[in-house]
Amino acid sequence: MSEIEMMRQVASDRLVYMRLMEKAVNEIDGTLMSLKRDIAEISRQVAQRNEELTLAPSEEEAEEKSDD
């Protein structure tokens, strides 16, 4: 095998590894974006729930107002 053929083989091997790493990075990036979207949705739902809980008067507050 000539020196040029060996260099081509090494370059080919490196390209395979680079493509594999690129695929992995893209998959990880997609997973992270999905995770961030899911966390944002959960945070919105929790915030909305908490807002509804603070807006609704408690039973004690309702009784105090009716006693007045």
C-alpha atoms as one frame of an Amber mdcrd trajectory, in Angstrom:
protein
   0.000   0.000   0.000   1.483   3.321  -1.031   1.877   6.282   1.286  -0.891
   8.183  -0.551  -3.309   5.272  -0.185  -2.521   5.036   3.523  -3.170   8.778
   3.918  -6.478   8.399   2.104  -7.412   5.513   4.382  -6.605   7.572   7.491
  -8.582  10.525   6.113 -11.505   8.213   5.364 -11.411   6.797   8.903 -11.358
  10.305  10.365 -14.319  11.329   8.216 -16.328   8.361   9.491 -15.599   9.375
  13.087 -16.429  13.017  12.382 -19.782  12.083  10.829 -20.558   9.843  13.767
 -19.728  12.608  16.242 -21.761  15.147  14.240 -24.773  12.831  14.337 -24.384
  12.349  18.085 -24.090  16.101  18.697 -27.208  16.776  16.614 -29.169  14.132
  18.518 -28.007  15.516  21.858 -28.911  19.040  20.750 -32.380  17.883  19.725
 -32.848  16.084  23.033 -31.768  19.180  24.976 -34.180  21.404  23.034 -37.007
  18.943  23.688 -36.122  18.811  27.376 -36.077  22.623  27.595 -39.501  22.814
  25.906 -40.913  20.208  28.298 -39.490  22.018  31.338 -40.882  25.343  30.106
 -44.329  23.785  29.643 -44.263  22.256  33.109 -43.116  25.577  34.590 -46.000
  27.391  32.868 -48.488  24.845  34.177 -47.129  25.079  37.729 -47.149  28.888
  37.599 -50.737  28.881  36.346 -51.792  26.437  39.054 -50.084  28.499  41.739
 -51.681  31.685  40.423 -55.120  30.071  40.550 -54.468  28.900  44.096 -53.509
  32.391  45.263 -56.456  34.016  43.486 -59.063  31.725  44.996 -59.956  32.779
  48.554 -59.380  30.182  51.192 -62.316  28.821  53.203 -61.187  30.809  56.245
 -61.090  34.051  54.253 -64.533  33.342  52.849 -65.920  32.733  56.359 -64.310
  35.913  57.696 -65.913  37.993  54.937 -69.312  36.427  55.530 -69.065  37.155
  59.275 -68.525  40.885  58.586
